Amino acid sequence: MKRLLCTAALAAGLMVPASAQCVMCYRTAKAQNNARANVLDMGIVILGAPPFLILAGFIAFVFSKDKSGQE
């Protein structure tokens, strides 16, 4: 459990400073003012978070089932 929390904390820490932009998004944000570019960054991160959370939940589910089978 401690390992899972450390992994989740590390992932959350790495997501915060990420410039989550492809080239097209980067050029669009650069053409806009700074406030809109920040909103675009946050929108990209927010849209990317649910797939990662679903994957993390699935991995936690598999590992919990694996540990219960060993006992």
C-alpha positions as CSV (number, residue, x, y, z in Angstrom):
1,M,0.0,0.0,0.0
2,K,2.9,2.4,0.9
3,R,4.4,1.7,-2.5
4,L,1.2,2.5,-4.3
5,L,0.9,5.8,-2.5
6,C,4.5,6.7,-3.3
7,T,3.9,5.9,-6.9
8,A,0.7,8.0,-7.0
9,A,2.5,10.9,-5.3
10,L,5.4,10.7,-7.8
11,A,3.0,10.6,-10.7
12,A,1.1,13.6,-9.4
13,G,4.3,15.5,-8.8
14,L,5.5,14.9,-12.3
15,M,2.2,16.0,-13.9
16,V,2.1,19.4,-12.3
17,P,5.1,21.1,-14.1
18,A,4.3,19.3,-17.4
19,S,3.9,21.3,-20.5
20,A,1.2,19.1,-21.8
21,Q,1.1,20.5,-25.3
22,C,1.5,19.1,-28.8
23,V,3.0,21.3,-31.4
24,M,-0.5,22.5,-32.6
25,C,-1.6,23.3,-29.1
26,Y,1.7,25.1,-28.4
27,R,1.4,27.3,-31.4
28,T,-2.2,28.1,-30.6
29,A,-1.3,29.0,-27.0
30,K,1.7,31.1,-28.1
31,A,-0.6,33.2,-30.4
32,Q,-2.9,33.9,-27.4
33,N,-2.2,35.9,-24.3
34,N,-0.6,34.2,-21.2
35,A,-3.8,33.7,-19.3
36,R,-5.5,31.8,-22.1
37,A,-2.4,29.7,-22.6
38,N,-2.4,28.6,-19.0
39,V,-6.1,27.7,-19.3
40,L,-5.3,25.6,-22.3
41,D,-2.5,23.8,-20.4
42,M,-4.8,23.0,-17.5
43,G,-7.5,21.8,-19.9
44,I,-5.1,19.4,-21.5
45,V,-3.9,18.1,-18.2
46,I,-7.5,17.7,-16.9
47,L,-8.5,15.8,-20.1
48,G,-5.4,13.5,-19.7
49,A,-6.0,12.7,-16.0
50,P,-9.0,10.4,-16.2
51,P,-7.3,7.8,-18.5
52,F,-4.3,7.7,-16.2
53,L,-6.6,7.3,-13.1
54,I,-8.6,4.5,-14.8
55,L,-5.3,2.7,-15.6
56,A,-4.0,3.2,-12.0
57,G,-7.3,1.8,-10.6
58,F,-7.1,-1.2,-12.9
59,I,-3.5,-1.9,-11.9
60,A,-4.4,-1.5,-8.2
61,F,-7.3,-3.9,-8.7
62,V,-5.1,-6.5,-10.4
63,F,-2.5,-6.3,-7.7
64,S,-5.0,-6.6,-4.9
65,K,-6.5,-9.7,-6.6
66,D,-3.0,-11.1,-7.0
67,K,-2.2,-10.6,-3.3
68,S,-5.4,-12.2,-2.2
69,G,-4.7,-15.3,-4.3
70,Q,-1.3,-15.8,-2.6
71,E,-2.7,-16.0,0.9
